[in-house]
Amino acid sequence: SSLSAGTGGLVLYDLTSSAPHNKEFSPHCVKTLMDLKLLDVGYDRQRLTFTQVRTDLAKRVGDNAATVPTLELSDGTHLQDSWLIANWLANHHPKGNALFPFPSSRPFAASLNAWGRSNFAAQLRSLTRPPIHDSLTGESKIYFEQVKVGKQKLEKMRAMTQAERDQQIQNCIVALEPIQDALAAVRESHNASAGSLSTVPLWLEGDQEPTHADFCVYGWYVHSRSTGPTITREIWHALPLVSQWVNALNAWAGNEITKDF
Ligand SMILES: N[C@@H](CCC(=O)N[C@@H](CS)C(=O)NCC(=O)O)C(=O)O
């Protein structure tokens, strides 16, 4: 991979479940993994459990509230937060513009981040938390149950009926409708201007390559994968353009990234 002067010697601190699963399930870390792939930046990837984030990483960055993704720069400073990292890469990498190629790219990606947190995640949460808890071990499992979610809430999620689960799945599909609409709009404007013979755009901003906007949504797809293949398929392959987009991004991400989902 091509290292430029500004982006050499990077360390990415990323979240994982405990060995032997080593699952990638953090919606925010996925954005950074994909940003770095788009720019073909080399880095040392340090995959941490919740407990390691709360102890080792917090100590390293000198912040008890440390979160991942955290990017450590070659001068030892740290960028915590996927949005800050994306903007730093955009400003410091020679091809950084690819993350936010248009004047509308930052507001668009920011709106997708808000959609993820306040809209999609609210519907998905009760489906992902029990299986994520299952994939953890030791201190991380206890932390997730008692501090992050709460024992009673987790038990309530586990006790959901099939009908309640199906309702949550339907709510997730409804929450994905604006994404389907955005993909449809990109195609429409492509067909209006470029004609039907040129390649149909696959990505949310209609460009040749995916952009940070795509990664903001893809992070939630990866997070959904913790529910297992059946629920993932029900949610993400219900709407045809979203389904195509997911398949295209999985292929683009490649096995090195997708093997951990
Ligand atoms: N604003 C942050 C959110 C990061 C975040 O919430 N990270 C979670 C993992 S997805 C975390 O580090 N959690 C550690 C903990 O809960 O102790 C971003 O987008 O980077």
The ligand as an SDF file (V2000), in Angstrom:
LIG
                    3D

 20 19  0  0  0  0  0  0  0  0999 V2000
  -18.1000    9.1640   18.0420 N   0  0  0  0  0  0  0  0  0  0  0  0
  -17.4960    7.9570   17.9210 C   0  0  0  0  0  0  0  0  0  0  0  0
  -18.2830    6.8250   18.5090 C   0  0  0  0  0  0  0  0  0  0  0  0
  -17.3380    5.7580   18.8410 C   0  0  0  0  0  0  0  0  0  0  0  0
  -17.9470    4.6900   19.6920 C   0  0  0  0  0  0  0  0  0  0  0  0
  -19.0460    4.8110   20.2390 O   0  0  0  0  0  0  0  0  0  0  0  0
  -17.1980    3.5910   19.8130 N   0  0  0  0  0  0  0  0  0  0  0  0
  -17.6060    2.4760   20.6150 C   0  0  0  0  0  0  0  0  0  0  0  0
  -17.5370    1.1930   19.8220 C   0  0  0  0  0  0  0  0  0  0  0  0
  -18.6590    1.2010   18.4240 S   0  0  0  0  0  0  0  0  0  0  0  0
  -16.6400    2.3450   21.7840 C   0  0  0  0  0  0  0  0  0  0  0  0
  -15.4760    2.6760   21.6720 O   0  0  0  0  0  0  0  0  0  0  0  0
  -17.0820    1.8430   22.9100 N   0  0  0  0  0  0  0  0  0  0  0  0
  -16.2280    1.6270   24.0270 C   0  0  0  0  0  0  0  0  0  0  0  0
  -17.0500    1.4520   25.2670 C   0  0  0  0  0  0  0  0  0  0  0  0
  -18.2680    1.5040   25.1670 O   0  0  0  0  0  0  0  0  0  0  0  0
  -16.4790    1.2590   26.3300 O   0  0  0  0  0  0  0  0  0  0  0  0
  -17.1080    7.6390   16.4570 C   0  0  0  0  0  0  0  0  0  0  0  0
  -17.9150    7.7640   15.5140 O   0  0  0  0  0  0  0  0  0  0  0  0
  -15.9650    7.3080   16.2870 O   0  0  0  0  0  0  0  0  0  0  0  0
  1  2  1  0
  2  3  1  0
  2 18  1  0
  3  4  1  0
  4  5  1  0
  5  6  2  0
  5  7  1  0
  7  8  1  0
  8  9  1  0
  8 11  1  0
  9 10  1  0
 11 12  2  0
 11 13  1  0
 13 14  1  0
 14 15  1  0
 15 16  2  0
 15 17  1  0
 18 19  2  0
 18 20  1  0
M  END
$$$$
